[in-house]
Amino acid sequence: MDDKHPESGCFFCSTAVPILEGMWNEATRGHFRNSRVEFLKGLRSLLDARIDHLSRAEEHKGTKVTVE
């Protein structure tokens, strides 16, 4: 096997993936690459929203005291 798909004993990794990649043209590979990037951007968006929510929750902790 080549460096990209080392022999791992896994049928999918050692046989199916190389066959499928050989059937895909460059445009198809580009679409799947872009879909992976968009999926990761979606995960980043979820994490950013959660971080923002937790950060705002920390800002409201404590009590306000009026100083005379």
C-alpha positions in Angstrom: 0.0 0.0 0.0 1.1 3.6 -0.4 1.9 6.1 2.4 -1.6 7.6 2.3 -3.3 4.2 3.1 -0.9 2.0 5.1 -1.7 -1.6 5.5 -3.9 -1.7 8.6 -5.9 -4.9 8.2 -9.0 -2.8 7.8 -10.9 -3.7 4.6 -12.3 -0.2 4.2 -8.9 1.5 4.6 -6.8 -0.9 2.6 -9.2 -1.9 -0.2 -12.4 0.2 -0.4 -11.0 3.7 0.0 -8.3 3.3 -2.7 -10.8 1.8 -5.1 -13.3 4.7 -4.5 -10.6 7.3 -4.8 -9.6 5.9 -8.1 -13.1 6.3 -9.4 -13.5 9.9 -8.2 -12.5 12.7 -10.5 -10.9 15.9 -9.2 -14.2 17.8 -9.1 -15.7 15.0 -6.9 -12.7 15.1 -4.5 -13.1 18.9 -4.3 -16.7 18.6 -3.3 -16.0 16.1 -0.6 -13.0 18.2 0.7 -15.2 21.2 0.8 -17.9 19.3 2.7 -15.4 18.3 5.3 -14.4 21.9 5.8 -18.0 23.1 6.1 -18.7 20.3 8.6 -15.7 21.5 10.7 -16.9 25.1 10.4 -20.3 24.0 11.8 -18.6 22.3 14.8 -16.6 25.5 15.3 -19.8 27.5 15.3 -21.4 25.3 17.9 -18.3 25.6 20.1 -18.1 29.4 19.7 -21.8 29.7 20.7 -21.3 27.6 23.8 -18.2 29.5 24.8 -20.1 32.7 24.4 -23.0 31.4 26.5 -20.7 30.3 29.3 -18.7 33.6 29.2 -21.9 35.6 29.5 -23.1 33.5 32.4 -19.8 34.2 34.3 -20.3 38.0 33.8 -23.5 37.8 35.8 -22.2 36.0 38.9 -22.1 37.9 42.1 -24.3 40.6 43.6 -24.2 44.3 43.2 -23.6 46.4 46.3 -24.4 50.1 46.4 -21.6 52.0 48.0 -22.5 55.3 49.8 
